[in-house]
Amino acid sequence: MKWPSKRFATASQKGFGMYEQALKLEEQNIDLIHLEFGRPFSDTPLHIKEAAKKALDDGIVHYGDFRGSLHFREALVDKLKNFNNITAGVDEVLVTNGLTHASFSAIFAAIDPGDEVILLEPYYPQHSGKIEMAGGCVVMAPLDVENNFSIRRDLIEEKITPKTRMIVLINPANPTGRIYSKAELQIIADLAIEYDLLVLSDEVYEYITYDDGRHISIATLPGMRERTITCFAFTKAYSMDGWRIGYLTADRSLIPAIMAVIMNDVTHVNVFVQEGAHAAVTGSQECLREMLAVDKRKRDTVVEALNGMKGVTCHMPESTIYAFPNITATGKQSTDLALEILHKAHVVVESGNFYGDLGEGYLRVCFGSESEERIREAMMRLTKFFNSP
Ligand SMILES: Cc1ncc(COP(=O)(O)O)c(C=O)c1O
């Protein structure tokens, strides 16, 4: 028997990184502080839960629209206009199971076997497996490491070939915490237009920005709406990671193929989950402001502490829930150091090279996933680890 399909067998499976190593220690009841998961700490706000519960009580339990419930998509159209400055028709929005499913559907709709897709490195590992499963080839284009992981035209242009079909952009960026400037986005836009490429823009961190930082959706740049698939999710901003709810918007010419993937894959997203997300997008945004204020305090605590550790330097992330400290001055490899930290300090951080070779020399430290108290405790453990003679 031939099993599994060639598509599956050749797709890279990144696994769970340091978490797998941490599990072995957890089995010994060691108190680990988890700074490797990219998940929000707080519970889903009550009004969102209540809306989903009410939907169940009201009998919203049957098949719905493949594209997502109409009133929900109408609310998303308003949000896209007011927050992202994207003008979309209600037929240009598709509801998905989180951002993962939005990007999966878009990639499966866009990629023919042999097509090349450019990821900017360091990259988010989950984007590569689905490209390969769709028969595409992942091509890494480096970000400009020397300039705080900025976008540089020549570094991307030299990776473009006649087979290139798409560039995947994460803005704001995981793992670097960058918000790309308009000039940086214009580089991607110019390349996409010049070489007739699609852009998949992952904007899962759109709301998690600090110090008046605001990201720009690349779809709003001239000529980009018709070639950009912009993906969003409720995951991070509303602490809804386990709910699995997101959406995408694209020009109506791109929608039928993406919808065909969604229909064949999940039929449509759970209807009562959509009611919870509807409450999130239409209700008070106070929950988001509160979470951001806490995340900002945690970010400041973490970055200040990291910069006080021997051999560690860390830029202030403008967005996301990640610090990406440089550890090259320790003289250690990222994975060795992350393992040493795990075993000696009992703090779980991700090795930078989990995000590609360019991440070597870095660690990714998530400050979003634990309480403020536990974050302070983690920083004390790490300071002791790095600064002890
Ligand atoms: C850049 C990026 N895209 C997508 C996701 C996954 O989002 P979702 O849980 O909505 O599928 C994450 C989660 O960490 C992420 O960092």
The ligand as an ORCA input file, in Angstrom:
! r2SCAN-3c Opt
* xyz 0 1
  C       1.872     35.105     11.532
  C       0.806     34.174     11.986
  N      -0.122     33.762     11.109
  C      -1.091     32.912     11.473
  C      -1.179     32.437     12.768
  C      -2.252     31.465     13.109
  O      -3.458     32.137     13.282
  P      -4.795     31.328     13.556
  O      -4.671     30.703     14.914
  O      -5.870     32.347     13.465
  O      -4.924     30.289     12.509
  C      -0.231     32.839     13.722
  C      -0.267     32.310     15.090
  O       0.644     32.416     15.864
  C       0.783     33.716     13.311
  O       1.734     34.126     14.163
*
